[in-house]
Amino acid sequence: MEHPESVDLVTTLARARTLEDPGPDTPAGPAVRAWPGPPSSLPEPDPGELDLRALLGLSLAASDGSGRLRPAPSAGALHPVDAQLVVGTGCALPPGRYGYDPLRHRVHRLGREPDGTLPGATVELSVTARRTVSHYGHRAWPLMLLDTGHVVGALWLAARALGTGASRPRLDGLTEEPLATVHVAPAEGARPDSGAELLARRSAPPPLRGTPPSDVLRALLATAAQASAGELGWCAAVGGPEPELVELAPDGTLRRLAAGEARPTLAVWGAGQPWIADAGAVLLAYGCPSDADAPRIRRAHLRAGFAVHLAHLAAVRHGLAARPVGSWQQADLGAALGAPPGRDWIVHGLALGTTHSDEEKTS
Ligand SMILES: Cc1cc2nc3c(=O)[nH]c(=O)nc-3n(C[C@H](O)[C@H](O)[C@H](O)COP(=O)(O)O)c2cc1C
């Protein structure tokens, strides 16, 4: 079995925040980890059993042969996140440890389950760095942590759609391997919905124009803040009619954090993507100071990915177009707003618009 690549995250993140160019692409390697042993399919569950086939189908399984099209987004569609399942009682699969193959939607039995395994299943997430490094070079690590957070969000939403028992994400950043886990308990009398909205999620292609209504922005900021559990600050840069940065006040209303146009600066900070300057709004997660240690760096990025994923699905439910933005350089939001430097770096973003690009083409 491969060992996780140990990285000095503090140095790696500081470097990823500079303007240094990632250089030419390198080979991404195989899209799936080479799990040993023969693959087996995920069986149909009996009543009351946890339906792992549906859970993984709604969160991790690729729906096209190339593996790019998946329920969870990924920077550069490189999908570095690997999943192992620790299966206990009450599942439609005998207890044990399994490696999951998202391209074939099958599992490989790796061994027996550890003592004390809970009923239901724990999905353990780690990354194969080479996939994301192949395009993003030294900028890959924050993106892979964000990707992992998005996958946790996808699993959590899939568990909810299936009406399973409690599903508990672990995003504390304390371990390198696995980076995060989600435990899903079986539930008697679960009433699954189809999860169609989870499968339909896509990152809307730019341009994403049109300022979202303020009650929707408020709801998305509240969703994101709640999901990140105090780890990050949240605000939104909005365009017309009056460009400004807004945040959620303690009473749940929107208040101005700063007047003026932030989006062109965000386009520069966001790896020089001009379309960001035209987005209707950009939801921003910030924090993760320069002196953060590795567990805190992991936690901030995992939480940001998780929260942006929930905000993305909520935005779609409100009829908005949305696209995550994960690569940020020199994006010291706090310093730009006059606070001391090095405290409030942009960690993740979600660009939002009211107009979908296919509507634009026909209008
Ligand atoms: C952590 C993260 C960062 C991303 N950053 C960007 C970005 O900077 N610019 C962009 O256009 N898309 C970005 N995306 C969107 C991906 O390109 C998109 O998820 C991928 O192409 C797969 O498409 P899908 O989300 O429609 O399934 C990001 C996605 C994630 C999860």
PDBQT file of the ligand as one rigid body, heavy atoms in Angstrom, charges set to zero:
ROOT
HETATM    1  C1  LIG A 401     -11.217  23.563  -4.822  1.00  0.00    +0.000 C 
HETATM    2  C2  LIG A 401     -11.726  23.985  -6.171  1.00  0.00    +0.000 A 
HETATM    3  C3  LIG A 401     -11.176  25.087  -6.807  1.00  0.00    +0.000 A 
HETATM    4  C4  LIG A 401     -11.628  25.481  -8.062  1.00  0.00    +0.000 A 
HETATM    5  N1  LIG A 401     -11.096  26.607  -8.631  1.00  0.00    +0.000 NA
HETATM    6  C5  LIG A 401     -11.557  27.029  -9.832  1.00  0.00    +0.000 A 
HETATM    7  C6  LIG A 401     -11.045  28.216 -10.411  1.00  0.00    +0.000 A 
HETATM    8  O1  LIG A 401     -10.180  28.882  -9.831  1.00  0.00    +0.000 OA
HETATM    9  N2  LIG A 401     -11.532  28.595 -11.616  1.00  0.00    +0.000 N 
HETATM   10  C7  LIG A 401     -12.497  27.889 -12.260  1.00  0.00    +0.000 A 
HETATM   11  O2  LIG A 401     -12.918  28.295 -13.350  1.00  0.00    +0.000 OA
HETATM   12  N3  LIG A 401     -13.003  26.738 -11.736  1.00  0.00    +0.000 NA
HETATM   13  C8  LIG A 401     -12.568  26.304 -10.526  1.00  0.00    +0.000 A 
HETATM   14  N4  LIG A 401     -13.100  25.171  -9.958  1.00  0.00    +0.000 N 
HETATM   15  C9  LIG A 401     -14.157  24.426 -10.661  1.00  0.00    +0.000 C 
HETATM   16  C10 LIG A 401     -13.579  23.198 -11.379  1.00  0.00    +0.000 C 
HETATM   17  O3  LIG A 401     -12.929  23.610 -12.563  1.00  0.00    +0.000 OA
HETATM   18  C11 LIG A 401     -14.702  22.203 -11.670  1.00  0.00    +0.000 C 
HETATM   19  O4  LIG A 401     -15.184  21.695 -10.451  1.00  0.00    +0.000 OA
HETATM   20  C12 LIG A 401     -14.229  21.042 -12.541  1.00  0.00    +0.000 C 
HETATM   21  O5  LIG A 401     -13.907  21.487 -13.829  1.00  0.00    +0.000 OA
HETATM   22  C13 LIG A 401     -15.288  19.953 -12.646  1.00  0.00    +0.000 C 
HETATM   23  O6  LIG A 401     -16.474  20.463 -13.163  1.00  0.00    +0.000 OA
HETATM   24  P1  LIG A 401     -17.861  20.377 -12.378  1.00  0.00    +0.000 P 
HETATM   25  O7  LIG A 401     -17.701  21.115 -11.071  1.00  0.00    +0.000 OA
HETATM   26  O8  LIG A 401     -18.865  21.012 -13.287  1.00  0.00    +0.000 OA
HETATM   27  O9  LIG A 401     -18.144  18.932 -12.103  1.00  0.00    +0.000 OA
HETATM   28  C14 LIG A 401     -12.664  24.755  -8.704  1.00  0.00    +0.000 A 
HETATM   29  C15 LIG A 401     -13.210  23.643  -8.057  1.00  0.00    +0.000 A 
HETATM   30  C16 LIG A 401     -12.758  23.267  -6.800  1.00  0.00    +0.000 A 
HETATM   31  C17 LIG A 401     -13.377  22.091  -6.101  1.00  0.00    +0.000 C 
ENDROOT
TORSDOF 0
